[in-house]
Structure formats: C-alpha cells, structure tokens
Amino acid sequence: MVRRKILESTTLERLAKILGDTEYGLTGTQIGQYLGLCGLNDRNPSLTKWKRLYFSFEDYQYRHQCSNGILKFINTIVNPKYLSDKEKFENWQARINETLSYYGYELTDEGRFREVKAATTISEAQSRANQLLATLQSRNAHKEIFKYCKAELVDKNYFHAVFEASKGLLERIRVLSCVNTDGIPLVQYVFNHPVLVINDYETKQQKDEQKGFEAIMEGIVNMFRNPQAHQPKIEWPMTEQDALEILSLLSYCHRRLDNAKKLVE
C-alpha cells in the first residue's frame, strides 16, 4: 500500500469544514456512519460537525502517520456512484481539489484520487479547482478571452468575467480598425461602413454574413456589455453555465476577427 502524504493541521481543518458545512455538508448521522466504515475513530461525537471530523482526521493521521484513511473517507463520500446530487459533488470536488492540489492530489470526475504535479501558488490551485476555467481551456477558447478576464475566472466571478471579456472584444475591434469609439456606434461603423470585413466581402452571401456578424456584435454589446456597465452586480445574476456559453460566443467572435481584413479608405 502506498503511504499518502501527511496533511498539515490547517489542511485537515479546511477539509473538515468543507465536509461538515451547513449547506453541502454531511449530517451528524452520516459522519458517524462513514467514519466507522472507513476505520476512523469518532472521538468527539458531541462536538460540532466540522470539529468532530477534524479531530477524527487528526487522530487517524497521528496513529498511522499517513493520510490514507482520510482520503478513503473523502473518496467514499464524494463519489458520483453514490452521490446523486451533481451540484453537491461538483462543489465538494472543486473545494477539495483546491485544498489538496498543494500535495499533488486530485479528485477526478469518477470520484477517485490521482497524483498530479503539486500546485505552488494560490492562483494555480484555484485555477485547477475552477471548472469553468478548465472547460474553457479544454475547449481551446481564444487566448484573448483569458487575456481580459483570467483573474475573474480564477476567482469564479462570472459576472465580471463576462463584463471584462465583452470590453476586451470591443477593445480588440478598436485596435484592428483604428476607430476610437465604443459600444453600438463602434460596431455599426466598423462592420457596416465597413472598415473591417470577416470575409472577402464580394458576394451577397459574404455580405449577409458580414451583416450577421455585426448583428451578433450588437447583441453582445446590448446584452452583456452595456447592462453590466450600469447595473449593480446583485441585479444581474450570472451562473457558471451562462458564463460558459457567453464566453464561448465571445471566443468565436475573436476567431472571426483573427482573419478580419481592414479595408483601405
């Protein structure tokens, strides 16, 4: 049996708080059941849930000088085979992976631990735990997306990630066109005048495509750029799924701009 690394007390505390929190955590009955199942002592069953877990983890690690039983406990609970609540699984998985990434451990989508290169910075740990960021990277999203909203993605601030990425798209249009306006006037002038074209702009089909791209850009400005510039965050809820789909659209727009040509005026 491979002996897993000893976890620092602060790590044990964080894991205990993740598994014992109010919204997503285990019940008191479940804690007693799973601790016994995984061979951990339930030393203080009268304590609050997270402290009960913490002292059980601490006791196991002191006695065995490894973290095998603790990882087994986590693996037993955070397992998609037995956990029907997908949201709960993903919440636990992300927070556990952020915590254990410094030790080189990662909980996979199958609910099993594997060894990975240990994280060395907070940003690296957060990036690994951030499913939206990981999904965008796996989809090979355009580099300009990450240029303007990487910090917001790492912080899981979906509202401002979309806002900054939308601003970044308009900034790129300004740079490519050398037109120094903003919002709808910028989009209409650049693509209707046109200053930039996304194709050869010769046939009716190509001109219709150009017009359609302009309409997409106007929609992005009206839906995601302008409202967020004038409304407080609390009035504009942004889910992870919303952000993924919007940022994917922005990535597509950047790819079309990669081959855009500036017409000589």
C-alpha positions as CSV (number, residue, x, y, z in Angstrom):
1,M,0.0,0.0,0.0
2,V,1.3,3.4,-1.0
3,R,1.5,5.7,2.1
4,R,-0.1,9.0,1.3
5,K,1.4,12.3,2.5
6,I,0.7,13.7,5.9
7,L,-1.6,16.7,5.7
8,E,-1.0,19.8,7.8
9,S,-3.4,20.6,10.5
10,T,-4.7,23.7,8.6
11,T,-5.5,21.4,5.7
12,L,-7.3,18.9,7.9
13,E,-9.3,21.8,9.3
14,R,-10.3,23.0,5.9
15,L,-11.3,19.5,4.7
16,A,-13.4,19.1,7.8
17,K,-15.1,22.4,7.2
18,I,-15.8,21.5,3.6
19,L,-17.4,18.2,4.5
20,G,-19.2,19.5,7.6
21,D,-20.5,22.8,6.3
22,T,-24.2,23.8,6.7
23,E,-25.3,23.9,3.1
24,Y,-23.4,21.0,1.4
25,G,-22.0,19.1,4.4
26,L,-22.8,15.7,5.9
27,T,-25.4,15.2,8.6
28,G,-24.3,14.1,12.1
29,T,-25.6,10.6,11.5
30,Q,-23.7,10.3,8.2
31,I,-20.5,11.4,9.9
32,G,-20.7,8.6,12.4
33,Q,-21.6,6.1,9.8
34,Y,-18.8,6.9,7.3
35,L,-16.1,7.4,9.9
36,G,-16.8,3.9,11.2
37,L,-17.0,2.5,7.7
38,C,-13.5,3.9,6.8
39,G,-11.8,2.9,10.1
40,L,-11.6,6.4,11.6
41,N,-12.4,6.9,15.3
42,D,-15.3,9.2,16.1
43,R,-13.5,10.7,19.1
44,N,-15.9,13.5,20.0
45,P,-19.4,12.8,18.7
46,S,-20.8,15.7,20.8
47,L,-18.8,18.4,19.0
48,T,-20.0,20.5,16.0
49,K,-19.7,18.6,12.8
50,W,-16.5,20.1,11.4
51,K,-14.7,19.8,14.7
52,R,-15.9,16.2,15.0
53,L,-14.4,15.5,11.6
54,Y,-11.2,17.4,12.3
55,F,-10.3,15.5,15.5
56,S,-11.1,12.2,13.8
57,F,-8.7,13.1,10.9
58,E,-6.1,14.3,13.3
59,D,-6.3,11.1,15.4
60,Y,-6.0,8.9,12.4
61,Q,-3.0,10.7,11.0
62,Y,-1.3,10.7,14.4
63,R,-1.8,6.9,14.7
64,H,-0.9,5.9,11.2
65,Q,1.5,8.7,10.1
66,C,-0.2,9.0,6.7
67,S,-3.4,10.3,5.2
68,N,-4.7,7.1,3.5
69,G,-7.7,6.7,5.7
70,I,-8.7,10.4,5.3
71,L,-8.5,10.2,1.5
72,K,-10.5,6.9,1.7
73,F,-13.2,8.7,3.8
74,I,-13.4,11.6,1.2
75,N,-13.4,9.1,-1.7
76,T,-16.3,7.2,-0.1
77,I,-18.4,10.2,0.3
78,V,-17.6,12.3,-2.7
79,N,-18.3,9.6,-5.2
80,P,-20.7,10.1,-8.2
81,K,-21.7,6.4,-8.0
82,Y,-23.5,7.0,-4.7
83,L,-24.0,10.8,-4.7
84,S,-27.0,11.6,-6.9
85,D,-26.7,15.4,-6.3
86,K,-24.5,16.6,-9.2
87,E,-24.2,20.1,-7.8
88,K,-23.1,18.9,-4.4
89,F,-20.5,16.6,-5.9
90,E,-19.0,19.4,-8.1
91,N,-19.0,21.8,-5.1
92,W,-17.1,19.3,-2.9
93,Q,-14.8,18.2,-5.8
94,A,-13.7,21.8,-6.6
95,R,-13.1,22.8,-3.0
96,I,-11.3,19.6,-2.1
97,N,-9.1,19.8,-5.2
98,E,-8.2,23.4,-4.4
99,T,-7.2,22.2,-0.9
100,L,-5.2,19.1,-1.9
101,S,-3.6,20.4,-5.0
102,Y,-0.6,21.6,-2.9
103,Y,0.1,18.0,-2.0
104,G,-0.3,16.7,-5.6
105,Y,-3.7,15.0,-5.2
106,E,-6.7,15.5,-7.4
107,L,-10.2,14.0,-7.1
108,T,-11.4,13.0,-10.6
109,D,-14.8,13.2,-12.0
110,E,-15.1,9.4,-11.3
111,G,-14.6,10.1,-7.6
112,R,-11.1,8.7,-7.3
113,F,-7.9,10.3,-6.2
114,R,-4.9,10.5,-8.6
115,E,-1.5,12.1,-8.2
116,V,-0.7,15.2,-10.2
117,K,2.0,17.8,-10.1
118,A,1.7,19.8,-6.8
119,A,0.5,23.4,-7.1
120,T,2.9,26.0,-5.8
121,T,0.7,29.2,-5.9
122,I,-2.8,30.2,-4.8
123,S,-3.7,31.1,-8.4
124,E,-2.6,27.7,-9.7
125,A,-4.6,25.9,-7.0
126,Q,-7.7,28.0,-7.7
127,S,-7.3,27.5,-11.5
128,R,-7.3,23.7,-11.1
129,A,-10.4,23.8,-9.0
130,N,-12.3,26.2,-11.3
131,Q,-14.4,24.0,-13.6
132,L,-15.4,26.9,-15.9
133,L,-11.7,27.9,-16.5
134,A,-10.8,24.3,-17.0
135,T,-13.6,23.8,-19.5
136,L,-12.7,26.9,-21.5
137,Q,-9.1,25.7,-21.6
138,S,-10.1,22.2,-22.7
139,R,-12.2,23.8,-25.5
140,N,-9.2,25.8,-26.6
141,A,-11.0,29.0,-26.1
142,H,-9.4,32.0,-27.8
143,K,-6.4,33.4,-25.9
144,E,-8.0,36.9,-25.9
145,I,-10.6,35.6,-23.5
146,F,-8.0,34.8,-20.9
147,K,-6.1,38.0,-21.6
148,Y,-9.0,40.1,-20.3
149,C,-10.7,38.0,-17.6
150,K,-8.3,35.4,-16.3
151,A,-8.3,36.9,-12.8
152,E,-12.1,37.0,-12.7
153,L,-12.3,33.3,-13.9
154,V,-9.8,32.2,-11.2
155,D,-11.9,34.0,-8.6
156,K,-15.1,32.4,-10.1
157,N,-16.5,35.9,-10.5
158,Y,-18.7,35.1,-13.5
159,F,-20.5,38.4,-13.6
160,H,-17.3,40.4,-14.1
161,A,-15.6,37.8,-16.2
162,V,-18.3,38.2,-18.9
163,F,-18.2,42.0,-18.5
164,E,-14.4,42.2,-18.9
165,A,-14.3,39.8,-21.8
166,S,-17.0,41.8,-23.5
167,K,-15.0,45.0,-23.0
168,G,-11.9,43.2,-24.3
169,L,-13.7,42.2,-27.5
170,L,-14.6,45.8,-28.2
171,E,-11.0,46.9,-27.4
172,R,-9.7,44.4,-30.0
173,I,-12.1,45.9,-32.6
174,R,-10.8,49.3,-31.8
175,V,-7.2,48.2,-32.2
176,L,-7.8,46.3,-35.5
177,S,-9.9,49.1,-37.0
178,C,-8.1,52.2,-35.6
179,V,-11.6,53.6,-34.8
180,N,-11.7,55.1,-31.4
181,T,-15.4,55.0,-30.4
182,D,-17.2,52.5,-28.2
183,G,-20.4,50.4,-27.9
184,I,-23.0,50.2,-30.7
185,P,-21.6,53.2,-32.7
186,L,-18.2,51.4,-32.9
187,V,-19.8,48.1,-34.1
188,Q,-22.0,49.8,-36.6
189,Y,-19.3,52.0,-38.1
190,V,-16.6,49.3,-38.3
191,F,-18.8,46.5,-39.8
192,N,-21.4,48.4,-41.7
193,H,-19.2,51.1,-43.2
194,P,-17.3,48.7,-43.4
195,V,-13.8,49.2,-42.0
196,L,-13.2,45.6,-41.1
197,V,-14.6,42.6,-43.1
198,I,-14.6,39.0,-41.9
199,N,-14.5,37.5,-45.4
200,D,-13.8,38.6,-49.0
201,Y,-17.0,40.8,-48.9
202,E,-17.8,40.3,-52.6
203,T,-20.8,38.0,-53.0
204,K,-24.3,38.6,-51.5
205,Q,-23.7,35.6,-49.2
206,Q,-20.5,37.1,-47.9
207,K,-22.1,40.5,-47.3
208,D,-25.0,38.8,-45.5
209,E,-22.5,37.0,-43.3
210,Q,-20.8,40.3,-42.5
211,K,-24.2,41.8,-41.6
212,G,-25.0,38.8,-39.4
213,F,-21.7,39.2,-37.6
214,E,-22.5,42.8,-37.0
215,A,-25.8,41.8,-35.5
216,I,-24.1,39.3,-33.2
217,M,-21.7,42.0,-32.0
218,E,-24.6,44.5,-31.4
219,G,-26.3,41.8,-29.4
220,I,-23.2,41.2,-27.3
221,V,-23.0,45.0,-26.5
222,N,-26.7,45.3,-25.7
223,M,-27.0,42.2,-23.6
224,F,-23.7,41.8,-21.8
225,R,-21.6,44.9,-22.1
226,N,-24.0,47.8,-21.6
227,P,-26.3,46.4,-18.9
228,Q,-23.3,45.4,-16.7
229,A,-21.8,48.8,-17.0
230,H,-24.9,50.4,-15.5
231,Q,-26.4,47.8,-13.1
232,P,-25.1,46.6,-9.7
233,K,-24.0,43.0,-9.6
234,I,-26.9,41.9,-7.5
235,E,-29.4,42.8,-10.2
236,W,-27.6,40.7,-12.9
237,P,-27.3,37.0,-11.8
238,M,-24.7,35.1,-13.8
239,T,-24.4,31.3,-13.4
240,E,-21.4,29.2,-14.4
241,Q,-23.4,27.8,-17.3
242,D,-24.4,31.2,-18.5
243,A,-20.8,32.4,-18.4
244,L,-19.5,29.3,-20.3
245,E,-22.0,29.9,-23.1
246,I,-21.4,33.6,-23.4
247,L,-17.6,33.3,-23.2
248,S,-17.7,30.6,-25.9
249,L,-19.6,33.1,-28.1
250,L,-17.0,35.8,-27.5
251,S,-14.3,33.3,-28.3
252,Y,-16.0,32.6,-31.6
253,C,-16.1,36.3,-32.4
254,H,-12.4,36.6,-31.6
255,R,-11.6,33.7,-34.0
256,R,-13.5,35.5,-36.8
257,L,-11.5,38.7,-36.1
258,D,-8.3,36.7,-36.4
259,N,-8.8,36.7,-40.2
260,A,-10.5,40.0,-40.5
261,K,-9.2,42.4,-43.1
262,K,-9.1,46.2,-42.9
263,L,-10.3,47.9,-46.0
264,V,-8.3,50.9,-47.3
265,E,-10.4,54.0,-47.1
